[in-house]
Amino acid sequence: MVDEPGGLRAAIREAAPASDDAAVDELLAVWRRHCEQEQERVRQGLRPYAGTEILDAEAARRVADLAEVSDPAAVARLATAGRRLSPWDDSVAGLDRLARRFPVLGLSNASRAALLRLNAHAGLRWHQALSAESARAYKPEPEVYRLALDCAGCPAERVLMVAAHAWDLRGAQAVGMRTAYVRRPAGDPPAASDAFDGCFDGLDGLVGALTSR
């Protein structure tokens, strides 16, 4: 629903304005690699659960060190970049249309505090937004998807997981949920072996398919 790479890139550029495009891209890669690796360590039991606010603060410190940013205020603002991500062009209107017809849940790896502020910043309309922090785990662990199933109060096959990352949809399939892939520039596209219930070039296509029934 939001442009995470674009938002992080803008925050890095703000914190390190002397960095050129190539340097910003490398710093972004450092940030994302750190968060992905640490979430994987949590999933493997190699690290106690740590929420995304902690992981983002660690990543921001790494980026700041590499970019030689020493201003504590700049580093602190950089650490909260994940709260200020912009929605994709069709996200706000698409969610609004869906929410008029269906109960709509957000399910995110972001911490509860970060998710609250992200949704407010981006103007995303959910009937309820769920954080993986409640399960003290990260997607694609099954207990995270079960948060949504418990909240929905209906069988898994009646719940549609929508995501721009194929790995996320595979996790949802593993607990019996239906799945729909929405293509985004920064997403994880399906592999040839994936069989999702729907694949769409944008949120408008998904909304049209669901609301025309």
Kinemage of the C-alpha trace (Angstrom):
@kinemage 1
@onewidth
@group {chain A} dominant
@subgroup {mainchain}
@vectorlist {calphas} color= white
{ca met a 1} P 0.000 0.000 0.000
{ca val a 2} L 2.966 2.322 0.539
{ca asp a 3} L 6.208 3.058 -1.282
{ca glu a 4} L 8.688 1.864 1.324
{ca pro a 5} L 11.876 2.138 -0.772
{ca gly a 6} L 10.917 5.590 -2.000
{ca gly a 7} L 10.151 6.814 1.507
{ca leu a 8} L 13.356 5.431 2.964
{ca arg a 9} L 15.355 6.849 0.079
{ca ala a 10} L 13.880 10.307 0.686
{ca ala a 11} L 14.665 10.093 4.412
{ca ile a 12} L 18.260 9.068 3.740
{ca arg a 13} L 18.656 11.923 1.285
{ca glu a 14} L 17.309 14.329 3.902
{ca ala a 15} L 19.728 13.057 6.545
{ca ala a 16} L 22.721 12.975 4.169
{ca pro a 17} L 22.081 15.683 1.533
{ca ala a 18} L 25.644 15.508 0.211
{ca ser a 19} L 25.146 11.893 -0.925
{ca asp a 20} L 24.639 11.326 -4.649
{ca asp a 21} L 22.023 8.944 -6.072
{ca ala a 22} L 24.388 5.962 -6.127
{ca ala a 23} L 25.391 6.519 -2.512
{ca val a 24} L 21.762 6.858 -1.412
{ca asp a 25} L 20.888 3.605 -3.185
{ca glu a 26} L 23.736 1.826 -1.424
{ca leu a 27} L 22.694 3.215 1.946
{ca leu a 28} L 19.129 2.093 1.262
{ca ala a 29} L 20.437 -1.399 0.493
{ca val a 30} L 22.316 -1.410 3.822
{ca trp a 31} L 19.123 -0.419 5.662
{ca arg a 32} L 16.916 -3.013 4.023
{ca arg a 33} L 19.517 -5.776 4.292
{ca his a 34} L 19.915 -5.155 8.019
{ca cys a 35} L 16.165 -5.283 8.708
{ca glu a 36} L 15.663 -8.388 6.569
{ca gln a 37} L 18.576 -10.201 8.194
{ca glu a 38} L 17.480 -9.333 11.718
{ca gln a 39} L 13.883 -10.363 11.074
{ca glu a 40} L 15.200 -13.657 9.753
{ca arg a 41} L 17.317 -14.101 12.881
{ca val a 42} L 14.194 -13.571 14.990
{ca arg a 43} L 12.310 -16.147 12.908
{ca gln a 44} L 15.138 -18.662 13.332
{ca gly a 45} L 15.298 -18.140 17.087
{ca leu a 46} L 18.770 -16.613 16.891
{ca arg a 47} L 17.576 -13.339 18.407
{ca pro a 48} L 14.763 -12.559 20.854
{ca tyr a 49} L 11.841 -10.735 19.273
{ca ala a 50} L 12.646 -7.092 18.570
{ca gly a 51} L 10.055 -4.812 16.987
{ca thr a 52} L 10.569 -2.837 13.824
{ca glu a 53} L 11.198 0.375 15.752
{ca ile a 54} L 14.293 -1.252 17.257
{ca leu a 55} L 15.434 -2.695 13.937
{ca asp a 56} L 14.861 0.613 12.158
{ca ala a 57} L 16.871 2.448 14.812
{ca glu a 58} L 19.723 -0.010 14.309
{ca ala a 59} L 19.534 0.397 10.541
{ca ala a 60} L 19.446 4.193 10.833
{ca arg a 61} L 22.553 4.138 13.001
{ca arg a 62} L 24.383 1.989 10.439
{ca val a 63} L 23.365 4.292 7.607
{ca ala a 64} L 24.317 7.384 9.598
{ca asp a 65} L 27.741 5.959 10.401
{ca leu a 66} L 28.402 5.144 6.751
{ca ala a 67} L 27.177 8.575 5.618
{ca glu a 68} L 29.087 10.315 8.432
{ca val a 69} L 25.932 11.851 9.862
{ca ser a 70} L 26.577 12.707 13.517
{ca asp a 71} L 23.664 15.012 14.385
{ca pro a 72} L 21.573 13.077 16.959
{ca ala a 73} L 18.360 14.787 15.833
{ca ala a 74} L 18.981 13.819 12.206
{ca val a 75} L 19.666 10.204 13.186
{ca ala a 76} L 16.552 10.079 15.373
{ca arg a 77} L 14.393 11.416 12.554
{ca leu a 78} L 15.940 8.944 10.130
{ca ala a 79} L 15.063 6.086 12.505
{ca thr a 80} L 11.360 6.976 12.207
{ca ala a 81} L 11.334 7.130 8.390
{ca gly a 82} L 9.056 4.093 8.258
{ca arg a 83} L 6.254 6.190 9.764
{ca arg a 84} L 6.295 8.636 6.859
{ca leu a 85} L 5.905 6.463 3.756
{ca ser a 86} L 3.708 7.719 0.932
{ca pro a 87} L 0.886 5.578 -0.459
{ca trp a 88} L 0.916 4.386 -4.050
{ca asp a 89} L -1.324 6.466 -6.289
{ca asp a 90} L -4.239 4.014 -6.139
{ca ser a 91} L -3.964 2.921 -2.500
{ca val a 92} L -6.164 5.437 -0.694
{ca ala a 93} L -9.047 5.384 -3.181
{ca gly a 94} L -8.803 1.615 -3.647
{ca leu a 95} L -8.976 0.896 0.084
{ca asp a 96} L -11.888 3.297 0.439
{ca arg a 97} L -13.808 1.460 -2.279
{ca leu a 98} L -13.066 -1.922 -0.722
{ca ala a 99} L -14.029 -0.770 2.752
{ca arg a 100} L -17.490 0.184 1.518
{ca arg a 101} L -18.157 -3.425 0.526
{ca phe a 102} L -16.010 -5.643 2.753
{ca pro a 103} L -14.414 -5.766 6.194
{ca val a 104} L -10.808 -4.725 5.507
{ca leu a 105} L -7.874 -5.607 7.764
{ca gly a 106} L -4.317 -4.401 7.487
{ca leu a 107} L -1.655 -6.954 8.484
{ca ser a 108} L 1.850 -5.576 8.819
{ca asn a 109} L 5.235 -6.495 10.223
{ca ala a 110} L 5.489 -2.901 11.473
{ca ser a 111} L 5.204 -2.307 15.208
{ca arg a 112} L 1.873 -1.107 16.579
{ca ala a 113} L 3.141 2.440 17.190
{ca ala a 114} L 4.778 2.693 13.768
{ca leu a 115} L 1.723 1.238 12.041
{ca leu a 116} L -0.594 3.752 13.698
{ca arg a 117} L 1.501 6.687 12.529
{ca leu a 118} L 2.116 5.225 9.079
{ca asn a 119} L -1.589 4.751 8.453
{ca ala a 120} L -2.338 8.280 9.650
{ca his a 121} L 0.413 9.767 7.468
{ca ala a 122} L -0.582 7.828 4.356
{ca gly a 123} L -4.335 8.229 4.896
{ca leu a 124} L -4.996 4.492 4.668
{ca arg a 125} L -8.490 3.375 5.670
{ca trp a 126} L -8.667 0.034 7.437
{ca his a 127} L -11.456 -1.278 9.601
{ca gln a 128} L -8.658 -2.627 11.767
{ca ala a 129} L -4.878 -2.601 11.395
{ca leu a 130} L -3.010 -5.545 12.893
{ca ser a 131} L 0.665 -5.611 13.805
{ca ala a 132} L 2.824 -8.710 13.831
{ca glu a 133} L 4.106 -7.346 17.129
{ca ser a 134} L 0.983 -8.841 18.741
{ca ala a 135} L 2.280 -12.299 17.805
{ca arg a 136} L 5.887 -11.357 18.626
{ca ala a 137} L 6.864 -12.819 15.279
{ca tyr a 138} L 7.369 -11.729 11.686
{ca lys a 139} L 5.658 -12.789 8.514
{ca pro a 140} L 5.775 -15.330 6.982
{ca glu a 141} L 5.443 -17.105 10.347
{ca pro a 142} L 1.942 -18.658 10.517
{ca glu a 143} L 1.033 -17.080 13.848
{ca val a 144} L 1.073 -13.653 12.211
{ca tyr a 145} L -1.536 -14.622 9.608
{ca arg a 146} L -3.610 -16.233 12.336
{ca leu a 147} L -3.974 -12.779 13.902
{ca ala a 148} L -6.008 -11.808 10.838
{ca leu a 149} L -7.996 -15.047 10.874
{ca asp a 150} L -8.855 -14.648 14.546
{ca cys a 151} L -9.912 -11.052 13.955
{ca ala a 152} L -11.959 -11.920 10.865
{ca gly a 153} L -13.805 -14.639 12.736
{ca cys a 154} L -14.402 -16.772 9.668
{ca pro a 155} L -12.758 -19.754 7.955
{ca ala a 156} L -9.396 -19.149 6.305
{ca glu a 157} L -10.800 -19.863 2.853
{ca arg a 158} L -13.125 -16.872 3.289
{ca val a 159} L -10.207 -14.474 3.881
{ca leu a 160} L -8.281 -12.978 0.968
{ca met a 161} L -4.684 -11.931 1.595
{ca val a 162} L -3.578 -9.161 -0.767
{ca ala a 163} L 0.099 -8.317 -1.091
{ca ala a 164} L 2.791 -7.119 -3.456
{ca his a 165} L 5.229 -9.760 -2.192
{ca ala a 166} L 4.928 -13.352 -3.307
{ca trp a 167} L 6.684 -14.605 -0.169
{ca asp a 168} L 3.930 -12.964 1.909
{ca leu a 169} L 1.214 -14.670 -0.116
{ca arg a 170} L 2.929 -18.043 0.216
{ca gly a 171} L 2.839 -17.584 3.990
{ca ala a 172} L -0.879 -16.834 3.813
{ca gln a 173} L -1.502 -19.876 1.621
{ca ala a 174} L 0.208 -22.041 4.212
{ca val a 175} L -2.588 -21.294 6.704
{ca gly a 176} L -5.334 -21.752 4.112
{ca met a 177} L -6.028 -18.166 3.101
{ca arg a 178} L -6.901 -17.164 -0.441
{ca thr a 179} L -4.391 -14.886 -2.131
{ca ala a 180} L -4.162 -11.999 -4.590
{ca tyr a 181} L -0.955 -10.485 -5.906
{ca val a 182} L -0.869 -6.781 -6.792
{ca arg a 183} L 2.144 -5.684 -8.812
{ca arg a 184} L 4.218 -2.830 -7.373
{ca pro a 185} L 7.597 -1.445 -8.522
{ca ala a 186} L 9.199 -2.533 -5.253
{ca gly a 187} L 7.397 -5.850 -4.799
{ca asp a 188} L 8.446 -9.476 -4.954
{ca pro a 189} L 6.902 -10.949 -8.129
{ca pro a 190} L 5.467 -14.462 -8.263
{ca ala a 191} L 7.602 -17.374 -9.379
{ca ala a 192} L 6.513 -19.729 -12.125
{ca ser a 193} L 5.498 -22.249 -9.466
{ca asp a 194} L 3.173 -19.847 -7.625
{ca ala a 195} L -0.578 -20.285 -8.047
{ca phe a 196} L -2.411 -17.355 -6.488
{ca asp a 197} L -6.150 -16.769 -6.771
{ca gly a 198} L -5.589 -13.531 -8.651
{ca cys a 199} L -2.813 -11.360 -10.079
{ca phe a 200} L -3.363 -7.673 -10.848
{ca asp a 201} L -1.294 -4.822 -12.241
{ca gly a 202} L -2.727 -2.412 -9.672
{ca leu a 203} L -5.198 -2.111 -6.840
{ca asp a 204} L -7.910 -0.837 -9.186
{ca gly a 205} L -7.945 -4.190 -10.973
{ca leu a 206} L -8.376 -6.067 -7.715
{ca val a 207} L -11.122 -3.744 -6.525
{ca gly a 208} L -12.935 -4.061 -9.839
{ca ala a 209} L -12.784 -7.850 -9.748
{ca leu a 210} L -14.120 -8.025 -6.182
{ca thr a 211} L -16.815 -5.384 -6.414
{ca ser a 212} L -18.214 -6.648 -9.720
{ca arg a 213} L -19.305 -9.911 -8.133
